[in-house]
Amino acid sequence: MRLPELPYALRPNKIETVQMRGINWSDKLADGDLRDSLNLSARRWPYITTRKGRVKQTAYQNATALTSWDKLVAVQGTSLLYDGQVVGTVTAGKKQFAVVNTKMVIWPDKVYLDIKDQQVKPLAAELSGSKATFATNKITVNGWADLTTKFKAGDGVTLSGCTSKTENNKDFVIKAVTSNTITVADNTFVAVNEASTAIKLERKIPDLDFICESENRLWGCDSDTQTIYASALGDPTNFYVYEGLSTDAYTLAVGTEGKFTGCCKLSSSVLFWKETKLHKMLGSYPAEYAMYTYEMEGLQDGCQKSQQVINDTLFYKGHHGVYAYSGGTPTLISDNFGEKEFTDAIAGNDGDSYYLSVKDGAAHKLMVYETKTGIWVLEDGTEAVDFARIGKDLYMLDGSGDVYLLDGAPTPKDQRWVAQFTPMYETIDGKKTYSKLLVRLELPAGSHVIAKARFDGKSWQECGRVAGRDYNVTAMRIATNRCDKFELRLEGEGECTILGISREFIIGSDVK
């Protein structure tokens, strides 16, 4: 006997989402997208799971700057800490860091941490005294402080204050130095016994807005003078050594409009950004240096610290979103941000994931971009001030001055999480009746999940809850209403992984 078939319209349609996706605030939606999230991670993609715990580093409190050099380096008040121990004094506040040779430059203080003896020393040097004897290639002083405490061979210095022979006031490079003599190139000076009481020797450091290291030089830029600088090779204390050698310092004026917004190293090039331009420096030494200028989406003002290089690709925040740049045309990787306009971007990376802290109006957001999958997740509202990486471990300094190791512990049992999915329309006209809606979860004992739904834009209502059990996979059945569209929000505490969503529906009429 043949049974009658159901009309086609009454047969259940089944849709299964097995590939979870990340946060999406745009209008271009797909199944598995999240409209909102809290404390989630895409490290197990195609699944979405809860992020791991953060471990507070108790050696740091009320810190204002953080970086690393084998160990953590932090500014706490006016103290500079290396591996939790005070090694020197700096000014309080936020900093820029760059490592050249064995010197960690700390900006804008114009000092460096010498890793050999772990002492903080000035980049610049100055010494004054009265009277000096000049030969054509030597200065001899009497009654001055020991010259070797301030200067060394190879320093480019400025001499001023001479009155007997003012032509001796000039820039020159020191060839040799003792406690009371400085030897220079032949015919540098006019021989004279200088009687001035206000002679000054000075090794100057330029005023720079941004700094970075590349090829064992300290690079920087100054918006006031529209100038790019590079230090002498291996020596960030010298920016004015010009002897026609490959180890010389380098200076270049640019003629484009706008102020610099940041700089960084990418492969063998140095990038100097403006908001709508890129100045790229290529070459290995001054005689070979060449600058190329490109009109492109540049680095947003105030987002210098959003620059992070992962696998030879630079990620940075521009006016229209986050970009990936590897030498050609920057690629926008944040289409999912929609019309949101973020500012004050600060980033870090663990070698794989790009962590981005931004300001959204008065609030903050900490997001993570998985470079292998292109998935963004929103972790929480933490404000990050700095990030520091040691190996695969990534540390974060937050707005309260505390330092945390990210993903340094299992998911805390009391950690709250949220996954709110984008509306599910089915792209079919008319009301649908959902005959089955299942969410597959990995939910260990001690964790729990509450499901909430919103039908056709009405208020949220609880539609299911489940507690974790000893076995791994839990199927959570969710009660639904007849609707045109619905939104699903999962809230929970403890560890959880969302494996997939399965839904069956029958198409009804437009009349409810």
C-alpha positions as MATLAB code, in Angstrom:
seq = 'MRLPELPYALRPNKIETVQMRGINWSDKLADGDLRDSLNLSARRWPYITTRKGRVKQTAYQNATALTSWDKLVAVQGTSLLYDGQVVGTVTAGKKQFAVVNTKMVIWPDKVYLDIKDQQVKPLAAELSGSKATFATNKITVNGWADLTTKFKAGDGVTLSGCTSKTENNKDFVIKAVTSNTITVADNTFVAVNEASTAIKLERKIPDLDFICESENRLWGCDSDTQTIYASALGDPTNFYVYEGLSTDAYTLAVGTEGKFTGCCKLSSSVLFWKETKLHKMLGSYPAEYAMYTYEMEGLQDGCQKSQQVINDTLFYKGHHGVYAYSGGTPTLISDNFGEKEFTDAIAGNDGDSYYLSVKDGAAHKLMVYETKTGIWVLEDGTEAVDFARIGKDLYMLDGSGDVYLLDGAPTPKDQRWVAQFTPMYETIDGKKTYSKLLVRLELPAGSHVIAKARFDGKSWQECGRVAGRDYNVTAMRIATNRCDKFELRLEGEGECTILGISREFIIGSDVK';
ca = [
       0.000    0.000    0.000;
       1.378    3.377   -0.993;
       1.061    6.158    1.575;
       0.266    9.709    0.470;
       3.208   12.072    0.363;
       3.347   15.334    2.290;
       2.993   18.448    0.190;
       6.468   19.800   -0.626;
       5.824   22.979    1.370;
       5.203   20.892    4.512;
       8.384   18.869    4.258;
      10.949   20.047    6.817;
      13.912   21.970    5.506;
      17.162   21.304    7.319;
      20.107   23.681    7.665;
      23.200   22.751    9.604;
      25.882   25.244   10.565;
      29.089   23.377   11.335;
      31.504   26.217   10.638;
      31.354   28.872   13.301;
      32.373   32.359   12.265;
      33.519   35.450   14.103;
      32.154   38.838   15.031;
      30.299   40.713   12.291;
      28.798   44.180   12.664;
      28.251   44.685    8.926;
      25.193   43.996    6.769;
      26.905   41.181    4.868;
      25.946   38.247    7.051;
      26.429   34.507    6.881;
      25.359   31.581    9.020;
      27.587   31.285   12.065;
      28.375   35.010   12.300;
      28.309   36.614   15.731;
      26.695   39.991   16.358;
      28.141   40.121   19.861;
      30.512   38.014   21.917;
      32.317   37.927   25.225;
      35.352   35.884   26.231;
      35.374   33.721   23.111;
      38.237   32.419   20.989;
      38.581   31.063   17.434;
      41.696   29.032   18.208;
      39.718   25.795   17.581;
      38.137   26.962   14.333;
      35.836   25.814   12.693;
      34.460   25.748   16.225;
      34.120   28.683   18.595;
      35.320   28.101   22.133;
      35.812   30.033   25.339;
      39.091   31.869   25.717;
      41.679   30.682   28.184;
      42.378   32.451   31.457;
      44.704   35.386   32.047;
      47.408   35.171   34.696;
      48.126   38.363   36.610;
      51.811   39.172   37.045;
      52.029   40.295   40.671;
      55.453   41.925   40.271;
      53.874   44.835   38.357;
      51.397   47.368   39.715;
      50.343   50.744   38.314;
      52.672   50.291   35.343;
      52.425   52.736   32.430;
      54.542   51.038   29.739;
      55.537   47.471   28.862;
      57.866   45.737   26.428;
      60.224   42.762   26.452;
      63.854   41.885   25.851;
      64.167   38.223   26.808;
      62.466   39.365   30.031;
      59.647   41.823   30.683;
      60.606   45.493   30.809;
      58.138   47.870   32.454;
      57.822   51.470   33.581;
      56.288   51.735   37.023;
      56.076   55.290   38.306;
      59.563   56.635   37.593;
      61.210   53.220   37.947;
      62.336   51.065   35.042;
      61.905   47.382   35.847;
      63.741   44.535   34.114;
      62.388   41.103   35.018;
      60.606   42.678   37.968;
      63.717   44.372   39.386;
      64.389   48.129   39.362;
      67.353   48.920   37.092;
      67.050   52.688   36.664;
      64.950   55.811   36.639;
      62.905   57.281   33.792;
      60.070   59.773   33.548;
      56.593   58.471   34.316;
      54.117   57.774   31.525;
      53.779   55.938   28.221;
      56.857   55.038   26.176;
      58.166   53.860   22.848;
      60.890   51.198   22.786;
      63.385   50.031   20.178;
      66.369   47.699   20.545;
      69.611   48.491   18.703;
      72.543   46.203   19.307;
      72.623   45.767   23.110;
      70.771   49.009   23.823;
      67.044   49.285   24.453;
      66.121   52.869   23.571;
      63.373   54.419   25.700;
      61.515   57.327   24.119;
      60.762   60.221   24.581;
      63.232   60.114   27.501;
      66.208   59.835   25.115;
      67.824   57.201   27.322;
      68.650   53.529   26.852;
      68.891   50.406   28.963;
      72.283   48.764   28.459;
      71.557   45.063   28.643;
      75.210   44.258   29.401;
      75.268   45.987   32.775;
      71.503   46.641   33.107;
      71.979   50.353   33.658;
      69.977   53.249   32.238;
      72.160   55.761   30.380;
      71.493   58.935   28.358;
      71.697   58.924   24.576;
      72.883   62.530   24.468;
      76.018   63.897   26.149;
      77.135   67.374   27.170;
      80.213   68.770   28.916;
      81.206   72.389   29.580;
      84.351   74.057   30.791;
      86.545   77.126   30.560;
      89.612   77.591   28.409;
      91.112   75.081   25.995;
      94.142   74.755   23.764;
      93.419   74.063   20.102;
      95.789   72.443   17.625;
      94.654   71.806   14.068;
      93.676   68.234   14.991;
      93.339   68.277   18.775;
      91.645   69.944   21.729;
      93.362   69.903   25.108;
      91.442   70.984   28.191;
      92.476   71.659   31.772;
      90.220   71.604   34.801;
      87.329   69.896   32.952;
      85.612   66.685   34.021;
      87.003   63.467   32.533;
      86.084   63.600   28.828;
      85.868   59.792   28.550;
      82.882   59.727   30.899;
      80.801   61.500   28.248;
      82.375   60.890   24.842;
      83.980   58.101   22.838;
      85.750   57.678   19.534;
      83.280   57.901   16.642;
      80.963   60.401   18.325;
      79.647   63.248   16.200;
      79.719   66.314   18.459;
      79.059   70.040   18.308;
      81.510   72.558   19.760;
      80.239   76.006   20.777;
      81.231   78.925   22.965;
      84.606   79.748   21.397;
      85.226   83.513   21.187;
      88.908   83.830   20.236;
      88.435   81.914   16.988;
      84.706   81.552   16.347;
      85.414   79.394   13.294;
      86.271   76.615   15.763;
      82.571   76.439   16.676;
      81.573   73.528   14.443;
      80.477   69.927   14.152;
      83.112   67.203   13.960;
      83.738   63.505   14.620;
      85.982   62.369   17.453;
      88.858   60.119   16.354;
      90.255   59.462   19.814;
      89.625   60.700   23.340;
      91.468   60.693   26.660;
      90.590   62.252   29.996;
      91.677   65.721   28.776;
      92.208   65.528   24.994;
      90.085   65.003   21.902;
      91.743   64.106   18.611;
      89.993   64.912   15.334;
      90.788   64.906   11.605;
      93.685   67.073   10.397;
      92.987   70.751    9.714;
      89.703   70.692   11.583;
      90.560   73.634   13.886;
      92.489   76.885   13.898;
      95.308   76.690   16.468;
      94.657   79.017   19.390;
      94.629   79.254   23.181;
      90.931   79.772   23.747;
      90.168   82.015   26.716;
      86.385   81.613   26.738;
      84.828   80.484   30.015;
      81.746   78.929   28.366;
      82.983   76.262   25.969;
      80.558   73.406   25.426;
      80.889   69.997   23.779;
      77.600   68.326   22.932;
      76.465   65.068   21.334;
      72.919   65.861   20.192;
      69.896   63.631   19.709;
      67.094   64.891   17.426;
      63.529   65.357   18.616;
      61.565   62.462   17.122;
      57.843   61.732   17.153;
      58.216   58.001   16.459;
      61.084   55.512   16.532;
      61.830   51.984   15.342;
      64.829   49.740   14.717;
      65.938   48.414   11.354;
      69.180   46.775   10.267;
      70.913   47.715   13.545;
      70.062   51.407   13.326;
      67.587   53.555   15.227;
      65.212   55.269   12.814;
      62.800   58.083   13.570;
      60.797   60.946   12.122;
      59.960   64.511   13.137;
      56.761   66.133   11.869;
      57.832   69.676   12.783;
      60.786   69.572   10.394;
      59.348   66.845    8.103;
      62.597   64.933    8.492;
      63.524   61.255    8.620;
      66.608   60.242   10.632;
      68.742   57.117   10.976;
      71.474   56.707   13.584;
      74.991   55.506   12.919;
      75.270   51.754   12.428;
      74.872   49.969   15.753;
      74.973   53.236   17.717;
      71.699   54.968   18.647;
      73.683   57.669   20.474;
      74.908   59.198   17.215;
      72.714   60.869   14.599;
      75.195   63.432   13.224;
      78.142   61.412   11.934;
      78.757   62.159    8.241;
      82.134   60.927    6.947;
      81.106   59.268    3.691;
      81.218   55.789    5.259;
      78.675   52.985    5.180;
      78.360   53.279    8.954;
      77.344   56.965    8.845;
      74.102   58.388   10.169;
      71.474   59.545    7.674;
      69.016   62.441    7.360;
      66.355   63.097    4.725;
      63.716   65.847    4.436;
      60.353   64.951    2.860;
      57.992   67.297    1.069;
      54.566   65.702    1.492;
      51.744   67.289    3.449;
      50.513   66.062    6.793;
      52.223   64.878    9.921;
      53.837   61.515   10.478;
      51.622   58.997   12.260;
      54.147   56.225   12.874;
      57.046   54.147   11.591;
      58.088   50.500   11.648;
      60.374   47.934   10.100;
      59.047   45.500    7.485;
      61.562   43.011    6.056;
      64.536   45.096    4.856;
      62.505   48.304    4.447;
      61.525   51.036    6.898;
      58.014   52.434    6.623;
      57.146   56.019    7.577;
      53.407   56.566    7.619;
      51.047   59.471    7.239;
      47.291   59.026    7.197;
      47.107   58.969    3.406;
      50.721   58.274    2.423;
      53.574   55.861    2.880;
      57.263   56.765    2.652;
      59.239   53.562    2.175;
      62.995   53.592    2.751;
      65.037   50.944    0.944;
      68.767   50.259    0.938;
      71.479   48.934    3.235;
      73.626   52.019    3.889;
      73.392   55.813    3.388;
      74.823   55.988   -0.136;
      72.322   53.322   -1.197;
      69.232   54.609    0.638;
      66.275   55.553   -1.550;
      62.814   56.722   -0.559;
      59.634   55.830   -2.432;
      56.325   57.578   -1.750;
      52.922   55.930   -2.218;
      49.385   57.291   -2.007;
      47.469   54.702   -0.005;
      45.398   54.127    3.101;
      47.915   54.992    5.792;
      48.217   54.643    9.526;
      45.499   56.411   11.508;
      46.704   59.157   13.828;
      46.947   57.845   17.377;
      47.327   54.228   16.212;
      51.122   53.938   16.009;
      51.049   50.952   18.360;
      48.582   49.045   16.183;
      51.490   48.036   13.920;
      52.404   44.370   14.263;
      54.372   42.154   11.875;
      53.249   38.511   11.673;
      54.943   36.205    9.160;
      56.360   39.169    7.249;
      52.950   40.856    6.929;
      52.253   44.170    8.653;
      48.858   44.624   10.300;
      47.826   48.177   11.159;
      44.783   50.370   11.828;
      43.815   52.884    9.148;
      40.866   55.268    9.029;
      38.655   52.716    7.273;
      39.627   49.655    9.276;
      42.457   47.205    9.828;
      44.794   46.450    6.944;
      47.320   43.770    6.069;
      50.330   45.018    4.105;
      53.171   42.926    2.725;
      54.634   45.308    0.159;
      51.925   45.823   -2.455;
      48.444   47.251   -1.948;
      47.110   47.078    1.627;
      44.245   44.603    2.060;
      41.302   45.486    4.301;
      40.714   42.616    6.738;
      37.942   44.228    8.786;
      34.933   44.347    6.443;
      33.022   42.845    9.351;
      33.351   46.088   11.359;
      30.606   47.680    9.269;
      30.244   51.402    9.947;
      31.966   51.342   13.334;
      34.756   53.873   13.668;
      37.427   52.886   16.177;
      40.301   55.012   17.496;
      43.347   54.664   19.770;
      44.295   51.245   18.437;
      47.008   49.291   20.264;
      48.031   45.786   19.206;
      50.174   42.801   20.036;
      50.734   39.332   18.593;
      51.785   35.883   19.733;
      53.213   34.927   16.339;
      49.848   33.768   15.042;
      46.983   35.877   16.434;
      46.669   39.672   16.187;
      45.311   41.198   19.405;
      43.757   44.633   18.912;
      42.527   47.025   21.590;
      40.445   49.938   20.297;
      38.287   52.718   21.639;
      34.655   52.690   20.524;
      33.311   56.056   21.625;
      33.812   56.037   25.385;
      34.089   52.241   25.618;
      36.975   49.904   24.848;
      37.046   46.622   22.953;
      39.695   43.903   22.927;
      39.455   41.845   19.740;
      41.524   39.024   18.291;
      42.120   38.287   14.603;
      43.196   34.763   13.720;
      45.557   35.267   10.781;
      45.247   31.670    9.542;
      41.461   31.721    9.246;
      40.541   35.417    8.938;
      38.177   35.177   11.920;
      37.650   38.069   14.374;
      36.342   37.534   17.895;
      35.508   40.062   20.587;
      37.034   39.075   23.928;
      35.858   41.807   26.288;
      36.033   45.520   27.121;
      39.612   45.595   28.391;
      41.699   48.653   27.560;
      45.219   47.632   26.573;
      48.092   50.099   26.958;
      50.952   47.895   25.736;
      51.684   44.318   24.716;
      54.934   42.380   25.077;
      55.871   39.009   23.627;
      58.395   36.465   24.931;
      58.474   33.397   22.690;
      54.859   32.385   22.150;
      53.725   34.052   25.398;
      51.927   37.368   25.032;
      51.627   39.796   27.943;
      49.220   42.712   28.177;
      49.381   45.900   30.241;
      45.832   47.092   30.874;
      44.462   50.539   31.635;
      44.613   49.883   35.376;
      48.370   49.345   35.287;
      48.213   45.562   35.760;
      50.131   43.055   33.612;
      48.585   39.755   32.494;
      49.836   36.711   30.642;
      47.164   36.052   28.016;
      45.917   32.489   27.537;
      48.147   31.480   30.417;
      45.693   29.223   32.245;
      42.662   27.001   31.602;
      39.280   28.703   31.277;
      38.174   29.764   34.798;
      35.050   27.974   36.003;
      33.393   31.301   36.833;
      34.334   33.063   33.596;
      31.195   34.363   31.906;
      30.876   34.145   28.133;
      28.348   35.198   25.485;
      27.779   34.195   21.864;
      24.994   36.122   20.137;
      24.448   34.965   16.571;
      23.286   37.193   13.736;
      19.593   36.925   12.732;
      18.572   33.734   10.935;
      16.218   34.585    8.067;
      16.385   31.436    5.922;
      16.069   33.895    2.941;
      12.503   32.653    2.388;
       9.361   34.771    2.441;
       6.700   33.950    4.984;
       6.584   32.708    8.516;
       8.528   29.567    9.382;
       7.757   26.989   12.030;
      10.897   25.460   13.488;
      10.328   21.805   14.234;
      13.813   21.230   15.615;
      16.634   23.516   16.784;
      19.706   21.852   18.268;
      23.020   23.283   19.407;
      25.893   20.831   19.803;
      28.285   21.726   22.606;
      31.368   20.410   24.323;
      30.418   21.235   27.895;
      32.458   19.678   30.712;
      31.116   19.163   34.197;
      30.942   22.383   36.192;
      29.993   24.533   33.185;
      26.509   25.577   32.134;
      24.750   27.317   29.219;
      21.516   29.309   28.992;
      19.926   29.845   25.572;
      17.862   32.914   24.799;
      15.956   33.730   21.616;
      14.357   36.799   20.106;
      11.632   36.323   17.501;
      10.929   39.001   14.881;
      12.650   41.687   16.949;
      10.647   41.140   20.134;
      12.179   40.873   23.613;
      14.656   38.161   24.554;
      13.221   35.101   26.273;
      14.897   32.075   27.773;
      14.341   28.967   25.672;
      16.663   26.353   27.139;
      19.468   25.604   29.550;
      21.890   22.763   30.082;
      24.611   21.858   32.572;
      27.859   20.143   31.710;
      28.280   16.429   32.227;
      31.143   13.992   32.351;
      30.845   13.065   28.691;
      32.048   15.556   26.089;
      29.289   16.366   23.597;
      25.919   17.759   24.679;
      22.972   18.348   22.349;
      20.930   21.312   23.559;
      17.345   21.422   22.253;
      15.890   24.932   21.995;
      12.188   25.779   22.026;
      11.102   28.182   19.263;
       8.060   30.088   18.007;
       6.691   30.583   14.543;
       8.460   33.595   13.062;
      10.027   35.196   10.010;
      13.432   35.470   11.659;
      14.946   34.712   15.003;
      18.142   35.499   16.911;
      19.953   33.110   19.206;
      22.039   34.127   22.203;
      24.036   31.643   24.286;
      25.292   32.676   27.708;
      27.293   30.575   30.082;
      30.027   30.166   32.643;
      33.059   27.935   32.474;
      34.619   26.114   29.563;
      32.502   25.487   26.466;
      32.955   24.844   22.740;
      30.160   25.466   20.222;
      30.405   22.681   17.629;
      27.430   23.463   15.422;
      23.782   24.451   15.073;
      21.147   22.343   13.353;
      17.679   23.637   12.531;
      14.642   22.235   10.738;
      11.698   24.368    9.636;
       8.470   24.198    7.687;
       7.356   27.140    5.587;
       3.955   28.509    6.497;
       1.792   31.343    5.227;
       2.467   35.036    5.691;
      -0.536   35.229    8.025;
       0.117   34.301   11.613;
];
